[in-house]
């Protein structure tokens, strides 16, 4: 059950990171999407490196350079650099609700691939729990926003994330989560920079120190999220179950929009869908 509690904690970290990124990308004179990705992941890499030295794991930094782990690492970081850009671009909308629906498609991909590659469970209650969370997300966001072009980047990101979650687990089971996180963050940042050098240089111009504050906040959120998830894998967490639980973070965002931004439309629908999601989460956590 340890994996379940770690997954629940990760929801709060992810919601914080996503809300901060949405705010960051919609600021006047904001960083470009690619630059936001690079800075966020670079900050996470530096933060991870600090913890690696604190916990005396520096001797394990080079374990990724072998014929089994390195190819997986290069593939997952390359595709994740695209997925993260698509993911953040889907936030450049008036309302991120449809983005959340499309991104949640990752749970379908990760569940199917988890069964194929890790022989994860095929319990009917597991599928019902995932289905309830998916339905809850759709009900919550139905008629909640106007569909915009950028929302469809979330669908593409969801598919790639589903694949990358499988690769994450296959790697992190063999090495320490912090060591993997360092190389993951560093290489995603590097790939993103190499694929758009001119865009990054232009985006960094005329930015003051205050512009980087959201980068730090979201970076901390994403760092905690990844550490909790990768540790959950170590404790036997299944990719599909964890991915489904993570997608329920949309309800924390809804609470933020309700209490802080005063988005009170569809209150009954949101309460009903949140109840479905909670039932689904406990099915995933309590049923073997």
C-alpha positions, 0 to 999 in steps of 0.5 A: 500500500505504500505506493498508493500513499505516495501516489496520493501525495504526488497529486498535490505536487502535480496540481501545484506545478500545472497551475503555476505553469498555466500562470507562467505561460499566460503572462504578458511577455511570457517565456515561450513554451519551449523555453519554459520546458528547458528552464523548468527541467534544468532547474529540476536537474540542478535540484536533483543533483543537490540531493544526489550529493546530500545523500551520497549517491554521486558514485551511481551517476554513471550507472546509466551508461550501459547497453540496456539503460542508455538506449531507453534513456535516450528514447524516453528523454527525446520523446518526452521533450516533445510531449512536454512541449505539447503538454504545456502548449495545451495550457495556452488556452482560456481554460485548461479543462479540455487539455486535462481530458485529452492528457488523461488519455495517457492512462489508457495507453499506460494501462494497456502497455503495463499489462503487455510489458510488465504483466500488470493485473487485469482485475475487473475492479482495476479497469472499473476504477480507471474507467470511473476516473476517466468518466469523472474527468469527462463529466467535469469538463463537459460544456465547461469550456470552448474547444480550442486548437491548442487543446489537441496538443494535450491528446498528443501529449497524453499518448506520448506520456503513456509510452514514456511512463512505461519506459520510466518504470523499466529504468527506475526499477534498476537504478535509484530514482534520484539518479534517473531523475537527474539524467531525465531532467537534464537530457529533456532540457538539452533535447528541447534546447537543441531543437529550438536554439533561436527560439530560446535565445529570443525568449530569454531576452528582456526578462527580469529576475521576477520572471523566473519565480514561477519556474522555481515553483513549478520546478519544485512541484514537478520534482516532488511529483516525479520523485514520489511516482518513481519511488511508488514504482519501487514499492510495486506500483502499477503504471496504469493505476498510478497514472489514473490516480495522477490524472485525478489532480484535475479535481484539485485544480477545479477546487482552486478555480472554485474557491480562488478564481470563483468559477462556480458554474456546474457545481453539482456536476463537479461534486458528482464527478469528484465523487466518482473519481474518489471511488475510482481512486480507492478501487485502484488502491485497495483492490489487489 
